[in-house]
Amino acid sequence: MHFSIPETESRSGDSGGSAYVAYNIHVNGVLHCRVRYSQLLGLHEQLRKEYGANVLPAFPPKKLFSLTPAEVEQRREQLEKYMQAVRQDPLLGSSETFNSFLRRAQQETQQVPTEEVSLEVLLSNGQKVLVSVLTSDQTEDVLEAVAAKLDLPDDLIGYFSLFLVREKEDGAFSFVRKLQEFELPYVSVTSLRSQEYKIVLRKSYWDSAYDDDVMENRVGLNLLYAQTVSDIERGWILVTKEQHRQLKSLQEKVSKKEFLRLAQTLRHYGYLRFDACVADFPEKDCPVVVSAGNSELSLQLRLPGQQLREGSFRVTRMRCWRVTSSVPLPSGGTSSPGRGRGEVRLELAFEYLMSKDRLQWVTITSPQAIMMSICLQSMVDELMVKKSGGSIRKMLRRRVGGTLRHSDSQQAVKSPPLLESPDASRESIVKLSSKLSAVSLRGIGSPSTDASASDVHGNFAFEGIGDEDL
């Protein structure tokens, strides 16, 4: 996840006393919580007691006197780096101390009292699942409540995740992020104060081999089937007319497993599709549509005077990647920190092994750059788990001081309508792999000076692949 503290503000004391500085912590560019230096210091001290000082990154020291504006800005930058470093550390970032701190701060900032509420969660096909949760329930609590409502077995919960999406006018979903363990889903979606934002249940793995586990269960099969039909209707999964005819025939026979077996052979099955954006591949300012899945990023593009083409970038050949943000200054000069700024511009850049001994940076400019980075990391994590012989299967979490509230009535997953005729306007896509060695990309020898080492994600799944494997 991308933590940032882009701005600060002065606030009056609780009893009308002296003012204090509050730091706005953003996650993926959206305000998550507002905290004081003393609260972050308390978090640091607690982490130090639990894990030792050698594990923790440097924390900005206390000052005896009031801070000047320049010192406030310097502390803000130091705290931002601290929060990013803690979150990216596998041990610290997954600790209950860190995550519970952020959940409490989120609830306090949004001033949401703890009470029982109804929360609407959508399935991929638009079906609504209404669950009864507490406003203070974390992501895993809500996920388990949805699973209980659908009668999904506990050992399949880990195969699904909750995603925050923005629903467009045409009903399409624009993915914002996967909901994390440090946030409260009810607070996250309601604090955005827009009916456009929804929570969607979707499978959270990339390797279609895991489908076998899910398809063993009736509810799991129905969820996977409904998602696949929806992805085909949205044009996310690429099908020919003949394949579409075969799929519709299997759908009419209610042969769901056979339907999914055929779908698994289709291009972009199980991929997550992003909104149209811009990349510097194969040339500067090239309009592309990015999809993530099957251990790769796929870029669909249209070169001038040519048909639709596709370039694929395998995560095993990405040495590293980073997400950077910049805020265009208003015309006419500079602006003070946090004031008068325009919309944040996000970029995902990855260093890719184009051929033997030739690494090049590819840059994608998109508001969903952070979500793309999360997808890359989860694909790498899944590859590493598989390489070590592990499993993504997760049993129901044992609770201390409470048990999961199972609903009295289960909600079935409704069968989606029959597939409509394929969109004739959709063109076939030509693979662009033959052009990889010839493209001219904007070369970046090393991470730019505005990106610290902690901003760069090293890829442990990176493999040295020679020309013969291109």
C-alpha positions in Angstrom: 0.0 0.0 0.0 1.1 3.6 -0.6 1.2 5.7 2.6 1.7 9.4 2.3 1.4 12.5 4.5 0.9 15.1 1.8 -0.2 17.9 4.1 -0.5 19.1 7.6 -2.8 21.4 9.4 -2.9 23.4 12.6 -5.7 22.6 15.0 -6.9 24.2 18.2 -6.4 22.3 21.5 -9.4 20.4 22.9 -10.0 23.0 25.6 -9.2 26.0 23.5 -5.5 25.9 24.5 -2.5 26.1 22.2 -2.7 24.8 18.7 -1.1 21.6 17.6 0.0 20.2 14.3 -2.1 17.3 12.8 -0.7 15.0 10.1 -3.1 13.8 7.5 -2.2 10.2 6.5 -3.4 9.2 3.1 -3.6 5.7 1.7 -3.6 5.6 -2.1 -4.2 9.3 -2.2 -7.4 9.1 0.0 -7.5 10.5 3.6 -7.3 7.6 6.0 -6.8 9.3 9.3 -5.5 12.4 11.1 -2.9 11.9 13.9 -0.5 14.0 16.1 3.2 13.5 16.4 2.7 12.2 20.0 0.4 9.4 18.7 2.9 8.3 16.1 5.7 8.4 18.7 3.5 6.2 20.9 3.1 3.7 18.1 6.9 3.8 17.5 7.6 3.1 21.2 5.1 0.2 21.2 6.7 -1.3 18.1 10.2 -0.9 19.7 9.1 -2.8 22.8 7.8 -5.6 20.7 10.4 -5.9 18.0 13.5 -4.1 19.2 15.1 -0.9 18.1 17.3 -2.5 15.4 14.2 -3.6 13.4 12.6 -0.1 13.3 13.4 2.7 10.8 14.5 6.0 12.2 11.8 8.1 13.9 11.9 12.0 13.9 13.3 13.2 17.3 11.5 15.4 19.7 12.1 19.1 19.7 12.3 21.2 22.9 10.9 24.3 21.2 8.1 25.1 18.8 8.8 24.1 15.2 9.3 26.6 12.5 7.3 26.1 9.2 10.4 24.6 7.6 10.9 22.2 10.5 7.2 21.2 10.3 7.7 20.3 6.7 10.9 18.4 7.4 9.2 16.4 10.1 6.2 15.7 7.8 8.6 14.2 5.2 10.4 12.2 7.9 7.1 10.8 9.2 6.0 9.9 5.7 9.1 7.9 5.1 8.8 6.3 8.5 5.2 5.1 7.8 6.1 3.9 4.3 9.1 1.9 5.7 7.0 0.3 8.5 4.2 -0.7 6.1 6.6 -2.2 3.6 8.4 -4.2 6.3 6.9 -7.8 6.2 7.1 -8.1 10.0 6.1 -4.6 11.1 3.6 -3.9 8.4 1.6 -7.0 9.2 1.7 -6.6 13.0 -1.5 -6.2 14.9 0.0 -3.2 16.8 0.5 -1.3 13.6 -2.8 -2.2 12.0 -4.9 -1.7 15.1 -3.4 1.8 15.5 -4.5 2.7 12.0 -8.0 1.3 12.5 -8.5 3.2 15.7 -7.2 6.4 14.1 -9.5 5.9 11.1 -12.5 5.5 13.3 -11.6 8.5 15.5 -10.8 10.8 12.5 -14.1 10.0 10.8 -16.0 10.2 14.1 -17.9 7.0 13.6 -19.3 5.5 16.8 -19.1 1.7 17.2 -22.6 0.3 16.4 -24.2 -2.4 14.4 -25.0 -1.4 10.8 -26.0 -3.0 7.5 -23.3 -3.1 4.8 -23.9 -3.8 1.2 -21.3 -5.9 -0.6 -21.6 -6.6 -4.4 -20.7 -9.7 -6.3 -19.0 -9.4 -9.7 -22.4 -9.9 -11.4 -24.0 -7.0 -9.5 -25.8 -9.2 -7.0 -26.1 -7.5 -3.6 -25.2 -9.2 -0.3 -26.4 -7.4 2.8 -24.5 -8.2 5.9 -24.9 -7.1 9.5 -21.5 -5.8 10.8 -20.1 -3.4 13.4 -18.7 -0.1 12.2 -15.5 -1.1 14.0 -15.2 -4.5 12.1 -12.0 -4.8 10.2 -11.7 -6.1 6.7 -11.3 -9.8 7.6 -14.4 -9.6 9.9 -16.5 -8.2 7.0 -15.1 -10.8 4.6 -16.0 -13.6 7.0 -19.5 -12.2 7.4 -20.0 -12.1 3.7 -18.7 -15.7 3.4 -21.1 -16.8 6.2 -24.0 -15.1 4.5 -23.2 -17.0 1.2 -22.4 -20.2 3.1 -18.9 -20.3 1.7 -16.7 -22.7 3.8 -14.1 -21.2 6.1 -11.2 -22.8 4.3 -12.1 -21.0 1.1 -12.3 -17.5 2.6 -8.6 -16.9 1.8 -9.3 -17.3 -1.9 -11.5 -14.2 -2.0 -11.0 -10.5 -1.1 -13.0 -7.3 -0.8 -12.2 -4.6 -3.2 -13.1 -0.9 -3.1 -14.4 0.1 -6.5 -16.0 3.1 -8.2 -19.0 2.3 -10.2 -19.2 4.2 -13.5 -22.4 5.4 -15.2 -22.3 2.4 -17.5 -22.1 0.0 -14.6 -18.4 -0.8 -15.1 -16.1 -1.0 -12.1 -13.0 1.1 -11.7 -10.8 -0.6 -9.1 -9.5 1.7 -6.3 -7.8 -0.8 -4.1 -8.1 -4.1 -2.3 -9.3 -3.5 1.3 -6.5 -4.1 3.8 -6.3 -5.3 7.3 -5.5 -1.8 8.7 -8.9 -0.4 7.7 -12.5 -0.6 8.6 -14.5 -1.3 5.4 -17.7 0.4 6.5 -15.8 3.6 7.5 -13.7 3.4 4.3 -16.6 3.4 2.0 -18.9 5.8 3.8 -16.2 8.4 4.5 -15.9 8.9 0.7 -19.5 10.3 0.8 -20.5 9.1 -2.6 -22.9 6.4 -3.8 -20.4 5.7 -6.7 -18.1 3.8 -4.3 -18.9 0.2 -3.6 -17.4 -2.9 -2.0 -17.1 -5.9 -4.3 -16.2 -9.5 -3.5 -13.9 -11.0 -6.0 -11.3 -13.9 -6.1 -7.9 -12.7 -4.9 -5.5 -15.2 -6.5 -4.0 -15.2 -10.0 -3.0 -18.8 -10.8 -6.0 -20.6 -12.4 -4.7 -23.9 -10.9 -6.3 -22.7 -7.6 -9.7 -22.8 -9.3 -9.8 -26.5 -8.6 -9.9 -25.9 -4.9 -12.7 -23.4 -5.2 -14.7 -25.5 -7.7 -14.9 -28.4 -5.3 -17.5 -26.4 -3.3 -20.9 -25.5 -4.7 -20.8 -21.8 -3.5 -17.2 -21.4 -4.6 -18.1 -22.8 -8.0 -21.1 -20.4 -8.3 -19.0 -17.4 -7.3 -16.2 -18.2 -9.8 -18.8 -18.9 -12.5 -20.7 -15.6 -11.9 -17.4 -13.6 -12.0 -16.3 -15.3 -15.2 -19.6 -14.6 -17.0 -19.4 -11.0 -15.9 -15.8 -10.6 -17.0 -16.7 -12.0 -20.5 -19.7 -9.6 -20.7 -17.4 -6.7 -19.8 -15.0 -7.6 -22.5 -12.2 -8.3 -20.0 -11.8 -11.9 -21.2 -11.1 -12.1 -24.9 -13.3 -14.6 -26.9 -13.8 -15.4 -30.6 -17.3 -16.0 -32.0 -16.7 -19.7 -32.0 -15.6 -19.7 -28.4 -18.5 -17.6 -27.5 -20.9 -20.1 -29.1 -19.3 -22.9 -27.2 -19.6 -21.0 -23.9 -23.2 -20.1 -24.5 -24.0 -23.8 -25.2 -22.4 -24.9 -22.0 -24.2 -22.1 -20.1 -27.6 -23.3 -21.5 -26.7 -26.8 -20.3 -25.8 -25.4 -16.9 -22.4 -27.1 -17.2 -20.6 -24.7 -15.0 -17.4 -26.6 -14.5 -17.0 -27.3 -18.2 -17.8 -23.6 -18.9 -15.0 -22.6 -16.5 -12.6 -25.2 -18.0 -13.1 -23.6 -21.4 -12.9 -20.1 -20.0 -9.5 -20.9 -18.4 -8.0 -21.4 -21.9 -9.1 -17.9 -23.0 -6.8 -14.8 -23.1 -7.1 -12.6 -20.0 -9.1 -15.2 -18.0 -8.9 -14.1 -14.3 -7.2 -10.8 -15.2 -8.1 -7.5 -13.5 -8.6 -4.7 -16.0 -7.9 -1.0 -15.4 -9.1 2.2 -16.9 -7.6 3.5 -20.1 -4.4 5.4 -19.4 -1.0 6.4 -21.0 2.4 4.6 -21.2 5.7 5.3 -22.8 5.5 1.9 -24.5 6.2 1.5 -27.4 6.4 5.3 -27.8 5.9 8.3 -25.6 2.3 9.2 -24.6 0.8 6.0 -26.0 -2.8 5.4 -25.0 -3.1 1.9 -23.5 -5.4 -0.4 -21.5 -3.6 -2.3 -18.8 -4.7 -5.7 -17.4 -3.1 -7.7 -14.7 -3.1 -11.5 -14.4 -1.3 -14.7 -15.1 1.9 -13.3 -13.7 2.1 -10.4 -16.2 1.0 -6.9 -17.0 -0.7 -6.7 -20.4 -0.8 -3.5 -22.4 -3.3 -3.2 -25.2 -2.6 -0.4 -27.6 -3.3 1.0 -31.0 -0.4 2.2 -33.0 -1.2 4.9 -35.7 -2.8 3.3 -38.7 -2.6 -0.2 -37.2 -4.9 -2.7 -35.6 -5.2 -3.3 -31.9 -2.0 -4.8 -30.5 -0.8 -6.2 -27.2 2.5 -6.2 -25.3 3.0 -8.5 -22.3 5.4 -7.9 -19.4 6.1 -11.0 -17.2 6.6 -10.2 -13.5 9.5 -12.6 -13.3 11.4 -10.3 -15.7 10.8 -7.1 -13.7 13.8 -6.4 -11.6 12.0 -3.9 -9.6 9.3 -1.3 -9.7 8.2 1.9 -8.0 5.2 4.2 -7.8 5.8 7.9 -7.8 3.5 10.9 -7.4 3.8 14.5 -8.5 1.5 17.4 -8.1 1.5 19.9 -11.0 2.0 23.4 -9.7 -0.6 26.0 -10.6 0.4 28.4 -13.4 2.2 31.4 -12.2 4.8 30.0 -9.8 5.2 27.9 -6.7 2.9 27.0 -4.0 3.3 26.4 -0.3 3.2 22.8 0.9 -0.3 21.3 0.9 -2.0 24.5 -0.5 -3.2 25.4 -4.0 -2.1 22.1 -5.6 -3.7 20.4 -8.5 -4.6 16.8 -9.0 -2.0 14.2 -8.1 -0.3 12.5 -11.0 0.7 8.9 -10.3 3.1 6.7 -12.3 4.1 3.1 -12.1 7.5 2.4 -13.5 9.2 -1.0 -13.7 12.6 -2.1 -14.9 12.2 -4.8 -17.4 14.6 -7.4 -18.9 13.9 -6.7 -22.6 16.7 -9.0 -23.7 19.9 -10.5 -22.3 21.9 -7.9 -20.4 19.4 -5.1 -21.4 17.2 -3.7 -18.7 14.8 -0.8 -19.6 12.3 1.2 -17.6 8.7 1.2 -18.7 6.4 3.9 -17.3 2.6 3.8 -17.0 0.8 7.0 -16.0 -2.5 6.2 -14.3 -4.6 7.2 -11.3 -4.7 3.4 -10.6 -0.9 3.1 -10.5 -0.9 2.1 -6.9 -3.5 -0.6 -7.5 -1.3 -1.9 -10.3 1.6 -2.0 -8.0 -0.4 -4.0 -5.4 -1.3 -6.5 -8.2 2.3 -6.9 -9.1 3.3 -7.5 -5.5 0.5 -10.0 -4.9 1.5 -11.9 -8.1 5.1 -12.0 -6.9 4.0 -13.2 -3.4 1.9 -15.9 -5.0 4.8 -17.1 -7.1 7.1 -17.2 -4.1 4.5 -19.2 -2.1 4.1 -21.7 -4.9 7.9 -21.9 -5.3 8.4 -22.7 -1.6 5.7 -25.4 -1.7 3.2 -23.4 0.4 -0.5 -22.9 -0.1 -2.8 -19.8 -0.2 -5.5 -21.8 1.6 -6.3 -19.9 4.8 -8.3 -21.3 7.7 -10.8 -19.2 9.7 -8.9 -16.9 12.1 -9.2 -17.8 15.7 -10.5 -15.0 17.8 -9.8 -13.8 21.3 -12.7 -12.2 23.0 -15.4 -12.9 20.4 -16.7 -15.2 17.7 -17.8 -14.7 14.2 -21.5 -13.8 13.9 -22.9 -16.3 11.4 -26.1 -15.2 9.7 -29.2 -17.3 10.3 -30.1 -17.4 6.6 -27.6 -18.1 3.9 -27.8 -16.2 0.6 -27.4 -18.1 -2.6 -25.4 -16.9 -5.5 -27.8 -16.2 -8.4 -27.0 -17.6 -11.8 -26.0 -14.9 -14.3 -28.1 -14.4 -17.4 -27.0 -16.1 -20.6 -24.1 -14.5 -22.5 -25.1 -11.9 -25.0 -23.8 -12.0 -28.5 -20.2 -10.9 -28.7 -19.6 -7.2 -29.5 -18.8 -7.0 -33.2 -16.8 -3.9 -32.5 -14.2 -5.8 -30.5 -11.2 -6.4 -32.6 -8.7 -9.2 -32.5 -5.5 -8.4 -30.8 -2.1 -9.0 -32.3 0.8 -10.0 -29.9 3.5 -7.4 -29.8 6.2 -9.6 -28.5 8.1 -9.5 -31.7 8.5 -5.7 -31.3 10.0 -5.9 -27.8 13.6 -5.9 -28.9 13.0 -3.0 -31.3 11.1 -0.6 -29.2 12.7 2.6 -28.1 11.8 3.3 -24.4 12.6 6.2 -22.2 15.8 5.0 -20.5 16.2 5.5 -16.8 19.5 4.2 -15.5 18.6 4.2 -11.9 15.7 5.3 -9.7 15.3 9.0 -9.9 16.4 11.2 -7.0 12.9 12.0 -5.9 12.3 8.3 -5.1 14.1 6.9 -2.0 15.3 3.4 -1.7 12.2 2.5 0.3 10.0 3.5 -2.6 11.5 0.9 -4.9 10.0 -2.6 -4.7 12.7 -5.2 -5.3 11.4 -8.4 -7.0 12.5 -11.6 -5.4 10.9 -13.5 -8.3 13.1 -11.8 -10.9 14.9 -14.3 -13.2 17.7 -13.7 -15.6 16.3 -14.8 -18.9 18.3 -14.8 -22.1 17.5 -13.8 -25.7 16.4 -17.4 -26.5 13.5 -17.0 -24.2 12.1 -13.8 -25.7 
